[in-house]
Amino acid sequence: MAVCGLMPAGGHLLHAETIGQKEAKAMAQKFFNESRNYVTPPVTYVYNGKDLTTQRLFTPFYVFNSPSGGFVVVSAENKAFPILAYSLKENFDKDRISPMTREILSDFSRDIELIRYDSRIPSDAMEQWISYPEVVFDMLKNPDNNDYYAVAFSDGGESFWMVRREATEFDFETEEPVEYAFAPAEAQSVILPETPLVTSNIAGHFALTLPMDIERVVVYDVTGMMVENRKYRNTNVAHIDLAAHPNGFYVALVIDVHGVGHAVKLYR
């Protein structure tokens, strides 16, 4: 019964997109239903890892506790693998995160943030969202599944949680801050401004300027949903039209020709 109910909300996951809290909660609920083999009490949303991302701009994942014990970490991006970590016993307390736990979650956050702007299609990860029932069954019931490894949940503790070896199928090796993760080696010495200059803001129309050419601009609303994704060529001014979108705050990530990302907040 539980396996039959585990399919996500349809074929829209064939395309890259951000996962909302409501959908992630439904997947967390189904995860615990499968782990217990019965319908469990409703899960509780407890943490989103936003404080681990660049300027706290994006939600990389959602953490849900189960009243019957345990927690699960669900990715907020379907270009990453759906279940990043879980415990069937311990509950998650965001105010008592061990250094090891924080480091693991920070690595997940970095890779999920980077995969959003990567042009490659992570077919394995996206397929796991489509075949979620089989993925959860294999994760919990297949002794040969080595995608996850056990980590001590607290310093000096005897409890463990299961952590996915990689949040994405691509390996992002960088020690730089996330906003500079796209820079090739030859561009590392270039001194660049942190944010683009907003030269106009008239009725939802923005002009974003950099001292070098702009390659792409991606705009997110306050929920982390992508609302604009535009490419540019041979220009250092990016024109963004948000007139058709609701009033409120937005975040624009301007990626220059060196592959460096610059974040700026916009108000419509």
N, C-alpha and C positions, 0 to 999 in steps of 0.2 A: 504493500500500500504506500509506504513512504517513498519508495523508489519511483513509483508512478507519478508522484506529485512533485518531483524535484526539477522539472524542466523550467528554466527561466522564462521570462515573459515573451517568448516567441523568437522569430527569425531576425528581428532587428539587430541582434548581436552579431550578425554577419559583418557589420561595419564597426569601425573603431568609434567608441563613444564613452563618455563618462557614465559611471554607474551611480544612480541616486541612492540616498539613504533608505528609501522605502523598498526599493528592489533588493538592496543588499540585506536588509532586515529579513525579507522573505526567504532569501537564500540561506541566511544564518539559521532561521527557524527550521527549514527543511534539512539542513545539515544535522542539527540536533535530533530531529525526528528520526533520521536514518541511523544516527549513532546509538539511539536508545531502542529502536524498533517499535516505537509508539509515538503518538502525538504528545509532545512535551509542552509545558507551560510557555507562554510568550517570552521571547528573548528581550533583553533590555540593552539599548544603545548606550555605550559608556565612554567612547573615545574615538577620535578621528585622525590623530596624528598630524593635524594641520600645523601645529607648532614646530614640526620637524622639517617643514618645507621652506623654500625661498621666500623670505619676507612674510611667512605665514599666509601665503596667497591661495594655496590649493589644498584640497582634501585628498590624501593619497590612499586612505583605506578607512574602514569602519570596524570597530571592535564591539562585539555583542556578548553579554553574559547570559548564561542560561540559569533560571531559578533552580534547576535540578543539578547544577554544578557544571563548571566548564565555561570556556569562552572560545570564540572564533574570530579571526581577522579576515575580513572580506575586502578584496581590492576595490578601489573606486574607479578603476580604469580597465576596460575589457581587453586592452592590449597587454596587460599583465595577467598572470595566472589568478584564478578566482579566489582560492583559499590559500592564504599566505602562512597561517599558523593556527594552531588550535590546542586546547586542553579539554579533556573530558572530565576533569576534576576541579581544577583551580578556577576561581573567578579573577577577573582582571580589575586591578585598582590603579587608575592613572596617577594617583598621588603616591604610590609606592612602587614605582618602576625601578628595577635594579639597573645599574650601569650596563650590564650585558644585554638586558632586554631593550633598553633604549638604543643601544648601538645597532642591534638587529633591526629594530623598527626604523631607525634612521636610514639604514642601507636600503630597506624596502622603499621608503619614501623617496629617496634620491633616484632610484631606478624607475619608479613609477612616474616621477616627474619628467625624467628624461625620455621615457618611451612615448610620452604624449607628443613630442615634437620630432620623433624619429620617423623618417619616411618609409622604413621597412615595414612589411606586414608580418606580424608575429602569428603565423598560422597555427602553431601548436597551442599557444595560449588562447587564442580566440575560439579554437575548436573545443577547448575545455569548457568554455562558457556555454556552448551549444549542447555539448554532451554532459552537462553537469551531473545528472543522476549517476552515470557510469563512473565519472571521476570521483565522486564522493564514496561510492561503493568500493572502488579500487583503493582509495586512500585509507579507508577504515578496515577493510576486510582482506586485502591482499598482502600477505607477509613478505612478498618479493618487491613491493613498492618501496623504492629507496629515494623518492623525491623529497622526503622529509627526514629530519634527524631530531633526536631528543636533546633538549637543552635545559639545564637547571633553571627553574622559573625565578628563584630568588637566591641571593648570595648565601651560600652555606646551607641552602634548603635541600630537602630530599624530593621535592615535587618537580615534575618535568612538564614541559610543553613541547609540542611537535612543530618544527619550523621548516618551511620550505627552503630548499637549498638556494634557489634563485627566485626573485619576484617576477623576472621576465626571462624570455628565452635568449635575449641578447645580453652580452657581457659589456657593461659600462665601466671601464677602468679609468678612474680619475680621482685625484686628490683635491681638485679645485672645487670652489663653491659651485652649486648647481647652475647659477646664472652664467658661468663661464665654461660649462662642461662641453660645449660644442666647438670650442676653439682648437684648431690644429696647432701642432707644435710651433710652426713658424709664426703664429699670430700671438703667442703668449707674451711677447715683449711689448705689444702695442698697448698704450694707455687709453682706455676707453671710458666714457661717462657711464655712470650707473643706470641712469634713466634717460629716455629720449625727451627731447624738448617738445612740449605740446604748444604749437604755434597758433592754433585756432580751436575754438569750441563754440560752434554756433548751431543751436537747435539739433544737437546730436551728431553734428559733422565735426570730425577731428582731423587735424593734420599733425602727424608725428614726425619729427625731424632728427636725424643723426648726422654726424660729420662724415659718415661713409655710406655707401649704398646699402639699401635695405633689401633683404631677400624674401622675408615672410613676416606677416603679423597675425597672431592668433589672439582672439579676444574671448574672455570668459565672464560670465555673470557671477553674482555673489554665491551662487550655489555650486560653482565649479563647472557649469555647463558651457560648452563651447558654442559661441554665437556667431563668430566670424573667423574665417581662415583664408587669408589672401596672400598670393604671391606677387612679388614686384621684380622689375628688372631695370637696371640703369637709372635708378633714382634714389635719392636719400630722403625723400618725403613720402610718407605713407598716408593716404587719405582713407579714413574709416568712417562709414556711415552707420550710425546706430539710431537714426531717426525712427525706424520702425520698431524699435525695442522699448520696453518699459523704462520709466525713469528709475534711476538708482546708480549704484556703483558698479563699475566693470574693471577688469584687469586686462591690460594689453601686454602681450609678450612680443617685442620687436626683435627679430633675429636678423643680424647684419650679414654682409657677404663673407665675413670671417667665420660665421657659424656661432657667433656670440649672441646670447639672449639678453635683452634689457627689458625689465618689467616697469610698468607705469600704471598708476590707478587713474581711471577716468570717471567722471560723473556726468551722466546723461540727464 
